[in-house]
Structure formats: C-alpha cells, structure tokens
C-alpha cells in the first residue's frame, strides 16, 4: 500500500503563524495601487511612505551611497553597526534631542522595524503584558508574534488620540513594557511636556514599588518622526524629562521618515548597554543588519550638519505645506456643515480625519452601514484612499482615519476637494 503524500497546504504551521494577520495598511495600499495602474486617478494617502519623484532622498546622501559601494563597502557590517555610524548617531541625537548616549549604547539595524522586533524579543516572554495606545502602529502584531498579552489604551479625540497617565495607571501594576510613540503614527499628534511627564512619573513610581525583586517596567519610545515637528510644537522624550528613566528606556529612531529614506533601511536604537548587547545578538541571528554601504553613507551625511540642516528645512516646509493645506480644506468642509473633522497637524506626515457618515444614504440608495462602506464610498466617489483607525487597533466602529501626505502633490489638492465636496453633497 502506498502512502498518500500530503499537499503543502495541509502541513501544520505554528499557531502564531496560522493566526498572524498581515498588514492591513499594505493590503489596502496595494489594492489602491492596482486601480491606479488600471488607469484610475486616485489620491492614494494610505501608505506611510514617500513618492521619490516628489520627495527624493538628499542628493548628498544618494551620492555617498554610490561612493560607499564604489569604495568596496559590500561585505558584512559589524553586528551592532559600523563604528562611524554609531558615533554619528550618538552625536546627532545629542545635537537634536540633547540625549547623551555613547556609541556602545547605539544599535544599528535595517530600519526601525527590526529594532522594535529586537526590543520585544529582548524584553518580552510569552504571557508578559504590554501597554500601548490604540490607535498605534503594529504593537498589536508584535504582541502576537511574542505571545504577549496586549493591554490596549483606547485614546480619545479630545486628547488628540494620545494616551494620558490616568488611562495607563490602572494597567501598570504588572506590565513589562510600555510602548509609546511620539510623534504618533497614525495620528500625526504628539505628547505635550506635562502629558509625558505624568506618564514618566508613573513608570518611576511603579519601578520603585517593584524594587529589585521584580522585573522592571520598560518604556519603548519610538521617535522616528521626532525630527518632523512643525510650528510652535516641541518634541519631548522620557529621559530628557526624567533622567532617572535612563535605565528603563529604549529609543527607536532612524532616517526612514526624517530623510524620506524608507527604502534605504537604516534605523537604530538607543538604550542601556546591557539591553543593546542582547538586542545585538538577536539582530545578528536574524541577519537584520542595515547594508554596510548605506551605513557608511548615512554616517557621512549625518555628520555634515550644513547639508543636513538645509535638507531638513526644505523637506519639513514641503510636508507642513501639504498637511496645513489639507487641514484647511477639511475645515472649510466642516464649516459648510459636512460631517467631517480634522485635527490640526502637529508633526510627522499624517493627518487625523473624521468622516461621520454612517447611516448616510448614497444617490444610488445604498446606506453606509460601517467603516468599510465609508472607505469604499469615499474611494469610489471622491477618489481619495485612506486608512481607518481600526487598522491600527482602534475599535471597528471608529469613524476616524489616517491620511498620509508622502505621495501628495500640492497642485492636485484643489481637484481633490472638489471631488470630496461633491461626494459629500450627494449623501442624504
């Protein structure tokens, strides 16, 4: 009797892999891009990325990457990052944020995602509890990857969708990690100084209560958008506000957003040396290094303060112009009586927008029953693609959405708002 060969689809996989959900944002963005390829004119504000034809990386950084390849930087980098880059990151972080870290307290990886993965892998055991705000980027998925118990803090528009100390306090007593991001993805909002100070004090009090007999509570502070802050707003961070938090804080940063260099893949962590060393081993085992040539080039560019400053000044102005133009467009619609709202932009490349359209009826007689219906209607009628906050862990009935301006052309905004106004007028 011959054995029956199992088909590949019948082989069991891990429970984690079987139940892991792919990126809802990438899925939606890919669907929209397929429609654009088919000839539709759509304002695709889904992906937190940049159109290089609108926002190219700095010309000097590009040239330094080419130079580094020509100079033969094509073999493995050091496991924790090239010394030149770690030194440049330490200096840049000091100049930009006032953070005092040595090169040995810097870990370089292939973008900020491996850094976040490394933080979870270093600190989290299965069953550990992780506090994070919703909406926020991917913490729910990282908890799933490591078997952590998510403790979600549902944030509110009156607080610009940022978590408050009083929201965190009831969850803090046995948590292992507090995952924070400011400026925040997806909201484009950020912590105020007093708001973050109150959270920092909670963590310090909790770690004092635990003493040496219990594992401490750590803060993962993602500030990859920290250099993209506009107007009178000021970026703040835990260790600058409370130096006593230094042993318990790991920063996430990189050039993906600040230099429009999402595909260059250079990110880093700053933190206590003993944690950085453990993260280095994890990053090494999965080979999540940043390419050596890109590291050398980034070190050279970060060290060129004149070029860096000139690029950032122009880049930030272009992003801010788009954010404020879209905000003004939504404000005009709101004042006309349409059921929309936009939170004033403060930072990053995102806008937080509300479409309060559930229950409305289209000209064709279809009732908008849920978020999926609203997204489809705005996409089909206004040709505007956006991401619901539910894709960032918020409740399924949330009527708030993220718009990302990295692919936005200023000259197309007038037409976009004509389409959007007509689409809203058609509802009853």
C-alpha positions in Angstrom: 0.0 0.0 0.0 1.5 3.3 -1.0 1.4 6.2 1.4 -0.6 9.3 0.5 1.7 12.4 0.2 0.3 15.4 2.0 -0.1 18.5 -0.1 1.9 21.5 1.0 -1.2 23.3 2.2 -2.1 20.6 4.7 1.2 20.7 6.6 0.6 22.3 10.0 2.3 25.6 10.9 2.8 27.2 14.3 -0.3 28.6 16.0 1.3 32.1 15.9 1.8 31.9 12.1 -1.6 30.5 11.5 -3.3 33.3 13.3 -0.9 36.2 12.4 -2.7 38.9 10.4 -0.7 40.7 7.6 -0.5 44.4 7.4 -4.0 45.8 6.8 -2.4 49.1 5.6 -0.2 47.4 2.9 -3.1 45.3 1.8 -5.3 48.4 1.3 -2.5 50.3 -0.3 -1.8 47.5 -2.8 -5.4 47.3 -3.8 -5.5 51.0 -4.5 -2.2 50.9 -6.5 -3.7 48.2 -8.7 -6.6 50.5 -9.5 -4.2 53.3 -10.3 -2.2 51.0 -12.6 -5.5 50.3 -14.4 -5.9 54.0 -15.1 -7.9 55.4 -12.3 -6.9 58.8 -10.9 -6.8 58.3 -7.2 -5.2 60.4 -4.4 -3.6 57.5 -2.6 -3.0 58.7 1.0 -2.8 55.2 2.5 0.9 54.2 2.9 3.2 56.0 5.3 5.8 56.3 2.5 7.2 58.8 0.1 6.9 59.1 -3.7 10.6 59.6 -4.6 9.6 61.8 -7.6 8.1 64.3 -5.1 10.3 63.6 -2.0 13.7 62.2 -3.1 16.3 61.4 -0.5 19.0 64.1 0.0 21.2 64.3 -3.1 24.4 64.1 -1.0 23.1 61.0 0.8 22.5 59.4 -2.6 26.0 60.3 -3.8 27.5 59.0 -0.6 25.7 55.7 -1.0 27.1 55.4 -4.5 30.6 56.4 -3.3 30.5 53.8 -0.5 29.6 51.0 -3.0 32.4 52.1 -5.2 34.8 52.1 -2.2 34.0 48.4 -1.7 31.7 48.5 1.4 29.9 45.4 0.2 30.6 42.8 2.8 29.0 42.2 6.2 28.8 45.2 8.6 29.6 44.9 12.3 26.8 43.2 14.3 25.9 46.4 16.2 26.5 48.8 13.3 29.5 50.4 11.8 31.5 52.5 14.3 31.3 55.6 12.1 27.5 55.4 12.1 27.1 54.7 15.8 29.4 57.7 16.6 27.4 59.9 14.1 24.1 58.8 15.6 25.3 59.5 19.1 26.4 63.0 18.1 23.2 63.7 16.1 21.0 62.5 18.9 22.8 64.8 21.3 22.5 67.8 18.9 18.9 67.1 18.0 17.4 65.9 21.3 20.0 66.5 24.0 20.3 62.8 24.6 23.7 61.6 25.9 24.5 58.1 24.6 27.8 56.6 23.8 28.4 54.8 20.5 28.3 51.5 22.5 24.8 52.3 23.6 23.7 52.6 19.9 22.5 49.6 17.9 22.0 49.9 14.1 19.6 47.7 12.2 17.9 47.5 8.8 15.3 50.2 9.6 13.3 50.8 12.8 11.1 47.6 12.4 14.0 45.2 13.3 14.8 47.5 16.2 11.2 47.2 17.5 11.3 43.4 17.0 14.6 43.3 18.9 13.2 45.2 21.8 10.2 42.9 22.1 12.4 39.8 21.7 14.8 41.1 24.4 12.3 42.1 27.0 9.1 40.0 26.4 8.4 36.5 27.5 5.2 34.7 26.5 2.4 35.9 28.8 4.1 39.2 29.6 1.8 42.3 29.4 2.4 45.2 27.1 0.7 48.5 27.4 0.2 50.5 24.2 -2.3 53.2 22.9 -4.7 52.5 20.2 -4.6 53.6 17.5 -0.9 52.9 17.2 1.3 51.2 14.6 1.8 47.4 14.8 2.0 46.9 18.6 -0.9 44.5 18.4 1.0 42.4 15.8 4.3 42.5 17.8 2.4 41.2 20.9 1.0 38.4 18.7 4.5 37.5 17.5 5.8 37.1 21.0 2.8 35.8 22.8 2.4 38.9 24.9 -0.9 40.0 26.5 -1.9 43.3 25.0 -3.2 46.0 27.3 -4.8 48.5 25.0 -5.4 52.1 25.9 -8.2 53.4 23.7 -7.3 57.1 23.1 -9.8 59.9 22.6 -10.0 62.8 20.1 -10.2 65.3 23.0 -6.6 64.2 23.9 -5.5 64.2 20.2 -5.5 60.4 20.4 -2.5 60.4 22.7 -2.6 58.3 25.9 -2.9 60.0 29.3 -1.4 59.0 32.6 -4.8 58.3 34.1 -5.5 55.9 31.2 -2.3 54.0 31.8 -2.3 53.9 35.6 -4.9 51.1 36.1 -2.9 48.8 33.8 0.6 49.4 35.0 1.0 47.2 38.1 2.2 44.1 36.3 3.1 45.2 32.8 6.5 44.5 31.4 6.6 47.1 28.6 5.0 50.5 27.9 5.2 51.1 24.1 4.9 54.8 23.3 5.4 56.7 20.0 5.6 60.5 19.6 5.0 62.0 17.1 2.4 59.3 16.8 1.7 57.0 13.8 -1.2 57.1 12.7 -2.4 60.4 14.2 0.4 62.9 13.5 -0.1 64.2 17.0 2.4 64.3 19.8 2.9 64.4 23.6 3.0 67.7 25.4 5.6 68.1 28.0 3.3 67.8 31.1 1.4 65.0 29.5 4.5 62.9 29.1 6.0 63.9 32.4 2.9 62.5 34.2 3.4 59.2 32.4 7.1 59.1 33.2 6.4 59.7 36.9 4.0 56.7 36.8 6.8 54.5 35.5 9.3 55.7 38.0 6.8 55.1 40.9 6.0 51.7 39.6 9.6 50.6 39.3 10.3 52.0 42.8 7.4 49.9 44.1 8.8 46.8 42.4 12.3 47.2 43.7 14.9 44.6 42.8 12.7 41.6 43.5 10.6 42.1 40.3 11.3 42.7 36.7 11.2 46.4 35.9 8.7 48.2 33.6 10.5 49.4 30.5 9.5 52.1 28.0 9.9 51.7 24.3 9.9 55.2 22.9 9.5 55.3 19.1 10.6 58.8 18.0 11.3 58.0 14.3 9.2 61.1 13.4 10.8 63.2 16.1 12.6 65.4 13.6 9.4 66.2 11.8 7.7 68.7 14.1 6.1 71.9 12.9 5.2 75.3 14.1 5.4 76.0 17.8 5.3 72.4 18.8 8.3 70.9 20.6 9.3 67.2 20.7 9.9 65.8 24.2 11.1 62.4 25.4 11.3 60.4 28.6 15.0 60.6 29.6 15.2 64.3 28.8 12.3 64.9 31.1 13.2 62.4 33.8 16.9 61.3 33.7 16.2 58.6 36.2 14.4 56.7 33.5 17.6 56.1 31.5 18.0 52.5 32.7 14.4 51.7 31.7 14.1 53.4 28.3 14.9 52.2 24.8 14.6 54.7 21.9 13.7 53.8 18.3 14.8 56.1 15.6 16.3 56.2 12.1 16.3 58.0 8.7 13.3 56.4 7.1 11.0 59.3 7.7 13.2 62.2 8.6 15.2 61.8 5.3 12.4 60.3 3.1 14.6 57.2 3.0 12.2 54.4 3.8 13.9 52.0 1.3 17.4 52.8 2.4 16.9 50.8 5.6 18.9 52.5 8.3 17.4 52.6 11.8 18.8 52.5 15.3 18.1 52.0 19.0 19.5 54.0 21.9 19.4 52.4 25.3 21.2 50.8 28.3 24.3 48.9 27.1 23.2 45.6 28.6 19.9 45.7 26.7 21.6 46.9 23.5 24.1 44.0 23.7 21.3 41.4 23.9 19.4 43.1 21.0 22.7 42.9 19.0 22.7 39.2 19.3 19.1 38.9 18.2 19.5 41.2 15.2 22.6 39.2 14.3 20.9 35.9 14.4 18.2 37.0 12.0 20.6 39.0 9.8 18.6 42.2 10.1 21.6 44.5 9.6 21.5 47.6 7.6 23.6 47.3 4.4 27.2 48.4 5.1 27.4 51.0 2.3 24.2 52.7 3.4 25.6 52.8 7.0 28.8 54.5 5.8 26.8 56.9 3.7 24.4 57.8 6.5 27.3 58.4 8.9 28.8 60.8 6.4 25.5 62.6 5.8 24.5 62.9 9.5 28.0 64.4 10.2 27.5 67.1 7.5 25.5 69.4 9.6 25.2 72.1 6.9 23.7 69.7 4.3 21.6 68.0 6.9 20.2 71.3 8.1 19.4 72.6 4.6 17.6 69.4 3.6 15.6 69.3 6.8 14.5 72.9 6.5 13.2 72.4 2.9 11.7 69.0 3.5 9.8 70.0 6.6 8.4 73.0 4.9 7.1 70.9 2.0 5.5 68.4 4.3 4.0 71.1 6.5 2.5 72.9 3.5 0.6 69.8 2.5 -0.6 69.0 6.0 -1.9 72.5 6.5 -3.5 72.7 3.1 -5.4 69.5 3.6 -6.4 70.6 7.1 -7.7 73.9 5.7 -9.7 72.0 3.1 -11.4 69.9 5.8 -12.0 72.9 8.0 -13.8 74.6 5.0 -16.0 71.5 4.5 -16.8 71.3 8.2 -17.8 75.0 8.3 -20.1 74.3 5.3 -21.9 71.7 7.5 -20.5 68.5 6.2 -19.9 65.7 8.8 -16.1 65.8 8.6 -13.4 67.0 11.0 -9.6 67.2 11.0 -7.3 67.5 14.0 -4.8 70.3 13.4 -1.4 68.8 12.3 1.5 69.0 14.6 4.1 66.6 13.4 5.0 63.5 11.2 3.4 63.1 7.7 -0.1 62.2 8.9 -3.5 63.8 9.3 -6.2 62.5 11.6 -9.6 62.9 9.8 -13.1 62.1 10.9 -15.9 61.1 8.4 -19.1 60.8 10.4 -21.0 59.2 7.6 -22.5 56.0 8.9 -26.2 56.0 8.3 -26.0 58.3 5.3 -27.5 57.2 2.0 -25.9 57.5 -1.4 -27.5 58.8 -4.5 -27.9 55.2 -5.6 -29.9 54.4 -2.5 -27.2 52.4 -0.6 -26.9 53.1 3.1 -23.4 53.4 4.5 -23.6 50.8 7.3 -20.0 50.7 8.5 -16.4 51.8 8.1 -15.9 49.5 5.1 -18.8 51.2 3.3 -17.5 54.7 4.1 -14.0 53.9 2.8 -15.4 52.4 -0.4 -17.7 55.4 -0.9 -15.0 58.0 -0.5 -12.6 56.0 -2.6 -15.1 55.4 -5.5 -16.8 58.8 -5.5 -14.1 61.2 -4.3 -11.1 59.1 -5.4 -9.5 59.5 -2.0 -7.8 56.5 -0.4 -7.3 56.5 3.4 -6.7 54.0 6.2 -9.2 53.5 9.1 -8.0 53.7 12.6 -9.3 50.2 13.1 -6.2 49.1 11.1 -4.2 50.4 14.0 -6.0 48.5 16.7 -8.9 51.0 17.3 -12.4 49.7 17.6 -14.1 48.6 14.4 -16.8 51.2 14.7 -14.3 54.1 14.9 -15.1 56.8 12.3 -11.5 58.3 12.3 -9.0 57.8 9.5 -5.3 58.4 8.7 -4.2 60.4 5.7 -0.5 60.2 4.7 0.9 63.0 2.6 4.2 61.4 1.4 2.7 61.0 -2.1 0.7 64.2 -2.2 1.1 66.7 -5.0 0.1 70.3 -4.0 -1.3 71.1 -7.4 -3.8 68.2 -7.2 -5.4 69.2 -3.9 -7.9 71.7 -5.3 -9.4 69.0 -7.6 -9.4 66.5 -4.6 -11.5 68.8 -2.5 -13.9 69.5 -5.4 -14.4 65.7 -5.7 -14.8 65.3 -2.0 -17.3 68.1 -1.7 -19.4 66.7 -4.5 -19.3 63.2 -2.9 -20.4 64.5 0.5 -23.2 66.6 -1.2 -24.5 63.5 -2.8 -25.3 61.9 0.5 -28.6 62.3 2.3 
